[in-house]
Amino acid sequence: MIKPHELFKYWRADQVAECMSGVPDSLYLTLWNEIIPHQSDEFQETPEAGFEALANYWHLLSETDQTLLNTLAADHEAKEFYDSIFCHLSPAE
């Protein structure tokens, strides 16, 4: 099994499906149809960090989806880092 990216210890499947850039339609449907129904009994509007995390349901995903999700998470993390650097390098107004 492929180890989940650290980000998935905190993000829920619905957050990944709706908020992460680059999620293809097939993965979006997998998250909504295969993962979210399993977490719906535990779902809270404002969950504790990691309580309903995607990492808890990682074993339900195919290795192909796990690989794709890790790639998307790494891209997301890189963009966040890149954006933070340029935010700090912007001239003061």
Phi and psi restraints in degrees (range 20) as a CNS / XPLOR table:
assign (resid 1 and name C) (resid 2 and name N)
       (resid 2 and name CA) (resid 2 and name C) 1.0 -86.0 20.0 2
assign (resid 2 and name N) (resid 2 and name CA)
       (resid 2 and name C) (resid 3 and name N) 1.0 132.5 20.0 2
assign (resid 2 and name C) (resid 3 and name N)
       (resid 3 and name CA) (resid 3 and name C) 1.0 -72.7 20.0 2
assign (resid 3 and name N) (resid 3 and name CA)
       (resid 3 and name C) (resid 4 and name N) 1.0 135.1 20.0 2
assign (resid 3 and name C) (resid 4 and name N)
       (resid 4 and name CA) (resid 4 and name C) 1.0 -71.4 20.0 2
assign (resid 4 and name N) (resid 4 and name CA)
       (resid 4 and name C) (resid 5 and name N) 1.0 146.2 20.0 2
assign (resid 4 and name C) (resid 5 and name N)
       (resid 5 and name CA) (resid 5 and name C) 1.0 -57.6 20.0 2
assign (resid 5 and name N) (resid 5 and name CA)
       (resid 5 and name C) (resid 6 and name N) 1.0 147.6 20.0 2
assign (resid 5 and name C) (resid 6 and name N)
       (resid 6 and name CA) (resid 6 and name C) 1.0 -53.0 20.0 2
assign (resid 6 and name N) (resid 6 and name CA)
       (resid 6 and name C) (resid 7 and name N) 1.0 -35.0 20.0 2
assign (resid 6 and name C) (resid 7 and name N)
       (resid 7 and name CA) (resid 7 and name C) 1.0 -56.2 20.0 2
assign (resid 7 and name N) (resid 7 and name CA)
       (resid 7 and name C) (resid 8 and name N) 1.0 -33.4 20.0 2
assign (resid 7 and name C) (resid 8 and name N)
       (resid 8 and name CA) (resid 8 and name C) 1.0 -77.8 20.0 2
assign (resid 8 and name N) (resid 8 and name CA)
       (resid 8 and name C) (resid 9 and name N) 1.0 -0.5 20.0 2
assign (resid 8 and name C) (resid 9 and name N)
       (resid 9 and name CA) (resid 9 and name C) 1.0 -80.9 20.0 2
assign (resid 9 and name N) (resid 9 and name CA)
       (resid 9 and name C) (resid 10 and name N) 1.0 -9.7 20.0 2
assign (resid 9 and name C) (resid 10 and name N)
       (resid 10 and name CA) (resid 10 and name C) 1.0 -124.2 20.0 2
assign (resid 10 and name N) (resid 10 and name CA)
       (resid 10 and name C) (resid 11 and name N) 1.0 -28.4 20.0 2
assign (resid 10 and name C) (resid 11 and name N)
       (resid 11 and name CA) (resid 11 and name C) 1.0 -91.3 20.0 2
assign (resid 11 and name N) (resid 11 and name CA)
       (resid 11 and name C) (resid 12 and name N) 1.0 139.4 20.0 2
assign (resid 11 and name C) (resid 12 and name N)
       (resid 12 and name CA) (resid 12 and name C) 1.0 -83.8 20.0 2
assign (resid 12 and name N) (resid 12 and name CA)
       (resid 12 and name C) (resid 13 and name N) 1.0 163.1 20.0 2
assign (resid 12 and name C) (resid 13 and name N)
       (resid 13 and name CA) (resid 13 and name C) 1.0 -60.9 20.0 2
assign (resid 13 and name N) (resid 13 and name CA)
       (resid 13 and name C) (resid 14 and name N) 1.0 -39.5 20.0 2
assign (resid 13 and name C) (resid 14 and name N)
       (resid 14 and name CA) (resid 14 and name C) 1.0 -66.4 20.0 2
assign (resid 14 and name N) (resid 14 and name CA)
       (resid 14 and name C) (resid 15 and name N) 1.0 -35.0 20.0 2
assign (resid 14 and name C) (resid 15 and name N)
       (resid 15 and name CA) (resid 15 and name C) 1.0 -65.7 20.0 2
assign (resid 15 and name N) (resid 15 and name CA)
       (resid 15 and name C) (resid 16 and name N) 1.0 -41.7 20.0 2
assign (resid 15 and name C) (resid 16 and name N)
       (resid 16 and name CA) (resid 16 and name C) 1.0 -63.3 20.0 2
assign (resid 16 and name N) (resid 16 and name CA)
       (resid 16 and name C) (resid 17 and name N) 1.0 -48.9 20.0 2
assign (resid 16 and name C) (resid 17 and name N)
       (resid 17 and name CA) (resid 17 and name C) 1.0 -60.9 20.0 2
assign (resid 17 and name N) (resid 17 and name CA)
       (resid 17 and name C) (resid 18 and name N) 1.0 -40.9 20.0 2
assign (resid 17 and name C) (resid 18 and name N)
       (resid 18 and name CA) (resid 18 and name C) 1.0 -92.5 20.0 2
assign (resid 18 and name N) (resid 18 and name CA)
       (resid 18 and name C) (resid 19 and name N) 1.0 -26.4 20.0 2
assign (resid 18 and name C) (resid 19 and name N)
       (resid 19 and name CA) (resid 19 and name C) 1.0 -114.7 20.0 2
assign (resid 19 and name N) (resid 19 and name CA)
       (resid 19 and name C) (resid 20 and name N) 1.0 -20.1 20.0 2
assign (resid 19 and name C) (resid 20 and name N)
       (resid 20 and name CA) (resid 20 and name C) 1.0 -86.0 20.0 2
assign (resid 20 and name N) (resid 20 and name CA)
       (resid 20 and name C) (resid 21 and name N) 1.0 130.9 20.0 2
assign (resid 20 and name C) (resid 21 and name N)
       (resid 21 and name CA) (resid 21 and name C) 1.0 -69.1 20.0 2
assign (resid 21 and name N) (resid 21 and name CA)
       (resid 21 and name C) (resid 22 and name N) 1.0 142.1 20.0 2
assign (resid 21 and name C) (resid 22 and name N)
       (resid 22 and name CA) (resid 22 and name C) 1.0 88.8 20.0 2
assign (resid 22 and name N) (resid 22 and name CA)
       (resid 22 and name C) (resid 23 and name N) 1.0 5.7 20.0 2
assign (resid 22 and name C) (resid 23 and name N)
       (resid 23 and name CA) (resid 23 and name C) 1.0 -72.2 20.0 2
assign (resid 23 and name N) (resid 23 and name CA)
       (resid 23 and name C) (resid 24 and name N) 1.0 115.8 20.0 2
assign (resid 23 and name C) (resid 24 and name N)
       (resid 24 and name CA) (resid 24 and name C) 1.0 -70.8 20.0 2
assign (resid 24 and name N) (resid 24 and name CA)
       (resid 24 and name C) (resid 25 and name N) 1.0 159.7 20.0 2
assign (resid 24 and name C) (resid 25 and name N)
       (resid 25 and name CA) (resid 25 and name C) 1.0 -54.9 20.0 2
assign (resid 25 and name N) (resid 25 and name CA)
       (resid 25 and name C) (resid 26 and name N) 1.0 -40.8 20.0 2
assign (resid 25 and name C) (resid 26 and name N)
       (resid 26 and name CA) (resid 26 and name C) 1.0 -63.9 20.0 2
assign (resid 26 and name N) (resid 26 and name CA)
       (resid 26 and name C) (resid 27 and name N) 1.0 -40.7 20.0 2
assign (resid 26 and name C) (resid 27 and name N)
       (resid 27 and name CA) (resid 27 and name C) 1.0 -71.0 20.0 2
assign (resid 27 and name N) (resid 27 and name CA)
       (resid 27 and name C) (resid 28 and name N) 1.0 -39.9 20.0 2
assign (resid 27 and name C) (resid 28 and name N)
       (resid 28 and name CA) (resid 28 and name C) 1.0 -54.5 20.0 2
assign (resid 28 and name N) (resid 28 and name CA)
       (resid 28 and name C) (resid 29 and name N) 1.0 -48.0 20.0 2
assign (resid 28 and name C) (resid 29 and name N)
       (resid 29 and name CA) (resid 29 and name C) 1.0 -65.9 20.0 2
assign (resid 29 and name N) (resid 29 and name CA)
       (resid 29 and name C) (resid 30 and name N) 1.0 -38.8 20.0 2
assign (resid 29 and name C) (resid 30 and name N)
       (resid 30 and name CA) (resid 30 and name C) 1.0 -61.5 20.0 2
assign (resid 30 and name N) (resid 30 and name CA)
       (resid 30 and name C) (resid 31 and name N) 1.0 -44.9 20.0 2
assign (resid 30 and name C) (resid 31 and name N)
       (resid 31 and name CA) (resid 31 and name C) 1.0 -61.7 20.0 2
assign (resid 31 and name N) (resid 31 and name CA)
       (resid 31 and name C) (resid 32 and name N) 1.0 -45.8 20.0 2
assign (resid 31 and name C) (resid 32 and name N)
       (resid 32 and name CA) (resid 32 and name C) 1.0 -72.5 20.0 2
assign (resid 32 and name N) (resid 32 and name CA)
       (resid 32 and name C) (resid 33 and name N) 1.0 -36.5 20.0 2
assign (resid 32 and name C) (resid 33 and name N)
       (resid 33 and name CA) (resid 33 and name C) 1.0 -91.3 20.0 2
assign (resid 33 and name N) (resid 33 and name CA)
       (resid 33 and name C) (resid 34 and name N) 1.0 -27.5 20.0 2
assign (resid 33 and name C) (resid 34 and name N)
       (resid 34 and name CA) (resid 34 and name C) 1.0 -108.7 20.0 2
assign (resid 34 and name N) (resid 34 and name CA)
       (resid 34 and name C) (resid 35 and name N) 1.0 -30.2 20.0 2
assign (resid 34 and name C) (resid 35 and name N)
       (resid 35 and name CA) (resid 35 and name C) 1.0 -103.3 20.0 2
assign (resid 35 and name N) (resid 35 and name CA)
       (resid 35 and name C) (resid 36 and name N) 1.0 -52.4 20.0 2
assign (resid 35 and name C) (resid 36 and name N)
       (resid 36 and name CA) (resid 36 and name C) 1.0 -58.8 20.0 2
assign (resid 36 and name N) (resid 36 and name CA)
       (resid 36 and name C) (resid 37 and name N) 1.0 -38.4 20.0 2
assign (resid 36 and name C) (resid 37 and name N)
       (resid 37 and name CA) (resid 37 and name C) 1.0 -59.8 20.0 2
assign (resid 37 and name N) (resid 37 and name CA)
       (resid 37 and name C) (resid 38 and name N) 1.0 -29.9 20.0 2
assign (resid 37 and name C) (resid 38 and name N)
       (resid 38 and name CA) (resid 38 and name C) 1.0 -72.9 20.0 2
assign (resid 38 and name N) (resid 38 and name CA)
       (resid 38 and name C) (resid 39 and name N) 1.0 -31.3 20.0 2
assign (resid 38 and name C) (resid 39 and name N)
       (resid 39 and name CA) (resid 39 and name C) 1.0 -92.8 20.0 2
assign (resid 39 and name N) (resid 39 and name CA)
       (resid 39 and name C) (resid 40 and name N) 1.0 -6.5 20.0 2
assign (resid 39 and name C) (resid 40 and name N)
       (resid 40 and name CA) (resid 40 and name C) 1.0 -62.5 20.0 2
assign (resid 40 and name N) (resid 40 and name CA)
       (resid 40 and name C) (resid 41 and name N) 1.0 -29.6 20.0 2
assign (resid 40 and name C) (resid 41 and name N)
       (resid 41 and name CA) (resid 41 and name C) 1.0 -68.0 20.0 2
assign (resid 41 and name N) (resid 41 and name CA)
       (resid 41 and name C) (resid 42 and name N) 1.0 -25.2 20.0 2
assign (resid 41 and name C) (resid 42 and name N)
       (resid 42 and name CA) (resid 42 and name C) 1.0 -99.9 20.0 2
assign (resid 42 and name N) (resid 42 and name CA)
       (resid 42 and name C) (resid 43 and name N) 1.0 -7.2 20.0 2
assign (resid 42 and name C) (resid 43 and name N)
       (resid 43 and name CA) (resid 43 and name C) 1.0 -62.6 20.0 2
assign (resid 43 and name N) (resid 43 and name CA)
       (resid 43 and name C) (resid 44 and name N) 1.0 133.5 20.0 2
assign (resid 43 and name C) (resid 44 and name N)
       (resid 44 and name CA) (resid 44 and name C) 1.0 -129.7 20.0 2
assign (resid 44 and name N) (resid 44 and name CA)
       (resid 44 and name C) (resid 45 and name N) 1.0 147.7 20.0 2
assign (resid 44 and name C) (resid 45 and name N)
       (resid 45 and name CA) (resid 45 and name C) 1.0 -62.1 20.0 2
assign (resid 45 and name N) (resid 45 and name CA)
       (resid 45 and name C) (resid 46 and name N) 1.0 -40.1 20.0 2
assign (resid 45 and name C) (resid 46 and name N)
       (resid 46 and name CA) (resid 46 and name C) 1.0 -123.8 20.0 2
assign (resid 46 and name N) (resid 46 and name CA)
       (resid 46 and name C) (resid 47 and name N) 1.0 81.0 20.0 2
assign (resid 46 and name C) (resid 47 and name N)
       (resid 47 and name CA) (resid 47 and name C) 1.0 -72.8 20.0 2
assign (resid 47 and name N) (resid 47 and name CA)
       (resid 47 and name C) (resid 48 and name N) 1.0 159.2 20.0 2
assign (resid 47 and name C) (resid 48 and name N)
       (resid 48 and name CA) (resid 48 and name C) 1.0 -67.1 20.0 2
assign (resid 48 and name N) (resid 48 and name CA)
       (resid 48 and name C) (resid 49 and name N) 1.0 148.0 20.0 2
assign (resid 48 and name C) (resid 49 and name N)
       (resid 49 and name CA) (resid 49 and name C) 1.0 -55.7 20.0 2
assign (resid 49 and name N) (resid 49 and name CA)
       (resid 49 and name C) (resid 50 and name N) 1.0 125.1 20.0 2
assign (resid 49 and name C) (resid 50 and name N)
       (resid 50 and name CA) (resid 50 and name C) 1.0 83.6 20.0 2
assign (resid 50 and name N) (resid 50 and name CA)
       (resid 50 and name C) (resid 51 and name N) 1.0 -8.3 20.0 2
assign (resid 50 and name C) (resid 51 and name N)
       (resid 51 and name CA) (resid 51 and name C) 1.0 -62.3 20.0 2
assign (resid 51 and name N) (resid 51 and name CA)
       (resid 51 and name C) (resid 52 and name N) 1.0 -45.8 20.0 2
assign (resid 51 and name C) (resid 52 and name N)
       (resid 52 and name CA) (resid 52 and name C) 1.0 -112.9 20.0 2
assign (resid 52 and name N) (resid 52 and name CA)
       (resid 52 and name C) (resid 53 and name N) 1.0 30.0 20.0 2
assign (resid 52 and name C) (resid 53 and name N)
       (resid 53 and name CA) (resid 53 and name C) 1.0 -61.5 20.0 2
assign (resid 53 and name N) (resid 53 and name CA)
       (resid 53 and name C) (resid 54 and name N) 1.0 146.7 20.0 2
assign (resid 53 and name C) (resid 54 and name N)
       (resid 54 and name CA) (resid 54 and name C) 1.0 -56.7 20.0 2
assign (resid 54 and name N) (resid 54 and name CA)
       (resid 54 and name C) (resid 55 and name N) 1.0 -32.4 20.0 2
assign (resid 54 and name C) (resid 55 and name N)
       (resid 55 and name CA) (resid 55 and name C) 1.0 -58.1 20.0 2
assign (resid 55 and name N) (resid 55 and name CA)
       (resid 55 and name C) (resid 56 and name N) 1.0 -29.0 20.0 2
assign (resid 55 and name C) (resid 56 and name N)
       (resid 56 and name CA) (resid 56 and name C) 1.0 -69.5 20.0 2
assign (resid 56 and name N) (resid 56 and name CA)
       (resid 56 and name C) (resid 57 and name N) 1.0 -17.9 20.0 2
assign (resid 56 and name C) (resid 57 and name N)
       (resid 57 and name CA) (resid 57 and name C) 1.0 -116.5 20.0 2
assign (resid 57 and name N) (resid 57 and name CA)
       (resid 57 and name C) (resid 58 and name N) 1.0 9.7 20.0 2
assign (resid 57 and name C) (resid 58 and name N)
       (resid 58 and name CA) (resid 58 and name C) 1.0 -53.8 20.0 2
assign (resid 58 and name N) (resid 58 and name CA)
       (resid 58 and name C) (resid 59 and name N) 1.0 -39.1 20.0 2
assign (resid 58 and name C) (resid 59 and name N)
       (resid 59 and name CA) (resid 59 and name C) 1.0 -63.9 20.0 2
assign (resid 59 and name N) (resid 59 and name CA)
       (resid 59 and name C) (resid 60 and name N) 1.0 -16.0 20.0 2
assign (resid 59 and name C) (resid 60 and name N)
       (resid 60 and name CA) (resid 60 and name C) 1.0 -83.6 20.0 2
assign (resid 60 and name N) (resid 60 and name CA)
       (resid 60 and name C) (resid 61 and name N) 1.0 -10.2 20.0 2
assign (resid 60 and name C) (resid 61 and name N)
       (resid 61 and name CA) (resid 61 and name C) 1.0 -93.7 20.0 2
assign (resid 61 and name N) (resid 61 and name CA)
       (resid 61 and name C) (resid 62 and name N) 1.0 150.9 20.0 2
assign (resid 61 and name C) (resid 62 and name N)
       (resid 62 and name CA) (resid 62 and name C) 1.0 -71.7 20.0 2
assign (resid 62 and name N) (resid 62 and name CA)
       (resid 62 and name C) (resid 63 and name N) 1.0 160.6 20.0 2
assign (resid 62 and name C) (resid 63 and name N)
       (resid 63 and name CA) (resid 63 and name C) 1.0 -62.9 20.0 2
assign (resid 63 and name N) (resid 63 and name CA)
       (resid 63 and name C) (resid 64 and name N) 1.0 -32.5 20.0 2
assign (resid 63 and name C) (resid 64 and name N)
       (resid 64 and name CA) (resid 64 and name C) 1.0 -63.0 20.0 2
assign (resid 64 and name N) (resid 64 and name CA)
       (resid 64 and name C) (resid 65 and name N) 1.0 -46.4 20.0 2
assign (resid 64 and name C) (resid 65 and name N)
       (resid 65 and name CA) (resid 65 and name C) 1.0 -67.9 20.0 2
assign (resid 65 and name N) (resid 65 and name CA)
       (resid 65 and name C) (resid 66 and name N) 1.0 -37.1 20.0 2
assign (resid 65 and name C) (resid 66 and name N)
       (resid 66 and name CA) (resid 66 and name C) 1.0 -61.6 20.0 2
assign (resid 66 and name N) (resid 66 and name CA)
       (resid 66 and name C) (resid 67 and name N) 1.0 -44.8 20.0 2
assign (resid 66 and name C) (resid 67 and name N)
       (resid 67 and name CA) (resid 67 and name C) 1.0 -62.7 20.0 2
assign (resid 67 and name N) (resid 67 and name CA)
       (resid 67 and name C) (resid 68 and name N) 1.0 -45.6 20.0 2
assign (resid 67 and name C) (resid 68 and name N)
       (resid 68 and name CA) (resid 68 and name C) 1.0 -62.9 20.0 2
assign (resid 68 and name N) (resid 68 and name CA)
       (resid 68 and name C) (resid 69 and name N) 1.0 -44.5 20.0 2
assign (resid 68 and name C) (resid 69 and name N)
       (resid 69 and name CA) (resid 69 and name C) 1.0 -61.2 20.0 2
assign (resid 69 and name N) (resid 69 and name CA)
       (resid 69 and name C) (resid 70 and name N) 1.0 -41.9 20.0 2
assign (resid 69 and name C) (resid 70 and name N)
       (resid 70 and name CA) (resid 70 and name C) 1.0 -63.7 20.0 2
assign (resid 70 and name N) (resid 70 and name CA)
       (resid 70 and name C) (resid 71 and name N) 1.0 -37.7 20.0 2
assign (resid 70 and name C) (resid 71 and name N)
       (resid 71 and name CA) (resid 71 and name C) 1.0 -64.7 20.0 2
assign (resid 71 and name N) (resid 71 and name CA)
       (resid 71 and name C) (resid 72 and name N) 1.0 -45.8 20.0 2
assign (resid 71 and name C) (resid 72 and name N)
       (resid 72 and name CA) (resid 72 and name C) 1.0 -61.6 20.0 2
assign (resid 72 and name N) (resid 72 and name CA)
       (resid 72 and name C) (resid 73 and name N) 1.0 -40.3 20.0 2
assign (resid 72 and name C) (resid 73 and name N)
       (resid 73 and name CA) (resid 73 and name C) 1.0 -66.3 20.0 2
assign (resid 73 and name N) (resid 73 and name CA)
       (resid 73 and name C) (resid 74 and name N) 1.0 -41.4 20.0 2
assign (resid 73 and name C) (resid 74 and name N)
       (resid 74 and name CA) (resid 74 and name C) 1.0 -64.0 20.0 2
assign (resid 74 and name N) (resid 74 and name CA)
       (resid 74 and name C) (resid 75 and name N) 1.0 -40.7 20.0 2
assign (resid 74 and name C) (resid 75 and name N)
       (resid 75 and name CA) (resid 75 and name C) 1.0 -63.7 20.0 2
assign (resid 75 and name N) (resid 75 and name CA)
       (resid 75 and name C) (resid 76 and name N) 1.0 -42.5 20.0 2
assign (resid 75 and name C) (resid 76 and name N)
       (resid 76 and name CA) (resid 76 and name C) 1.0 -61.3 20.0 2
assign (resid 76 and name N) (resid 76 and name CA)
       (resid 76 and name C) (resid 77 and name N) 1.0 -46.4 20.0 2
assign (resid 76 and name C) (resid 77 and name N)
       (resid 77 and name CA) (resid 77 and name C) 1.0 -62.9 20.0 2
assign (resid 77 and name N) (resid 77 and name CA)
       (resid 77 and name C) (resid 78 and name N) 1.0 -42.3 20.0 2
assign (resid 77 and name C) (resid 78 and name N)
       (resid 78 and name CA) (resid 78 and name C) 1.0 -63.8 20.0 2
assign (resid 78 and name N) (resid 78 and name CA)
       (resid 78 and name C) (resid 79 and name N) 1.0 -41.4 20.0 2
assign (resid 78 and name C) (resid 79 and name N)
       (resid 79 and name CA) (resid 79 and name C) 1.0 -64.6 20.0 2
assign (resid 79 and name N) (resid 79 and name CA)
       (resid 79 and name C) (resid 80 and name N) 1.0 -42.8 20.0 2
assign (resid 79 and name C) (resid 80 and name N)
       (resid 80 and name CA) (resid 80 and name C) 1.0 -60.0 20.0 2
assign (resid 80 and name N) (resid 80 and name CA)
       (resid 80 and name C) (resid 81 and name N) 1.0 -43.7 20.0 2
assign (resid 80 and name C) (resid 81 and name N)
       (resid 81 and name CA) (resid 81 and name C) 1.0 -64.5 20.0 2
assign (resid 81 and name N) (resid 81 and name CA)
       (resid 81 and name C) (resid 82 and name N) 1.0 -46.4 20.0 2
assign (resid 81 and name C) (resid 82 and name N)
       (resid 82 and name CA) (resid 82 and name C) 1.0 -59.6 20.0 2
assign (resid 82 and name N) (resid 82 and name CA)
       (resid 82 and name C) (resid 83 and name N) 1.0 -46.9 20.0 2
assign (resid 82 and name C) (resid 83 and name N)
       (resid 83 and name CA) (resid 83 and name C) 1.0 -62.9 20.0 2
assign (resid 83 and name N) (resid 83 and name CA)
       (resid 83 and name C) (resid 84 and name N) 1.0 -37.2 20.0 2
assign (resid 83 and name C) (resid 84 and name N)
       (resid 84 and name CA) (resid 84 and name C) 1.0 -69.4 20.0 2
assign (resid 84 and name N) (resid 84 and name CA)
       (resid 84 and name C) (resid 85 and name N) 1.0 -34.0 20.0 2
assign (resid 84 and name C) (resid 85 and name N)
       (resid 85 and name CA) (resid 85 and name C) 1.0 -64.4 20.0 2
assign (resid 85 and name N) (resid 85 and name CA)
       (resid 85 and name C) (resid 86 and name N) 1.0 -48.4 20.0 2
assign (resid 85 and name C) (resid 86 and name N)
       (resid 86 and name CA) (resid 86 and name C) 1.0 -71.5 20.0 2
assign (resid 86 and name N) (resid 86 and name CA)
       (resid 86 and name C) (resid 87 and name N) 1.0 -25.7 20.0 2
assign (resid 86 and name C) (resid 87 and name N)
       (resid 87 and name CA) (resid 87 and name C) 1.0 -64.3 20.0 2
assign (resid 87 and name N) (resid 87 and name CA)
       (resid 87 and name C) (resid 88 and name N) 1.0 -41.0 20.0 2
assign (resid 87 and name C) (resid 88 and name N)
       (resid 88 and name CA) (resid 88 and name C) 1.0 -76.8 20.0 2
assign (resid 88 and name N) (resid 88 and name CA)
       (resid 88 and name C) (resid 89 and name N) 1.0 -21.7 20.0 2
assign (resid 88 and name C) (resid 89 and name N)
       (resid 89 and name CA) (resid 89 and name C) 1.0 -91.7 20.0 2
assign (resid 89 and name N) (resid 89 and name CA)
       (resid 89 and name C) (resid 90 and name N) 1.0 -5.5 20.0 2
assign (resid 89 and name C) (resid 90 and name N)
       (resid 90 and name CA) (resid 90 and name C) 1.0 -67.2 20.0 2
assign (resid 90 and name N) (resid 90 and name CA)
       (resid 90 and name C) (resid 91 and name N) 1.0 141.3 20.0 2
assign (resid 90 and name C) (resid 91 and name N)
       (resid 91 and name CA) (resid 91 and name C) 1.0 -65.7 20.0 2
assign (resid 91 and name N) (resid 91 and name CA)
       (resid 91 and name C) (resid 92 and name N) 1.0 147.8 20.0 2
assign (resid 91 and name C) (resid 92 and name N)
       (resid 92 and name CA) (resid 92 and name C) 1.0 -69.2 20.0 2
assign (resid 92 and name N) (resid 92 and name CA)
       (resid 92 and name C) (resid 93 and name N) 1.0 142.2 20.0 2
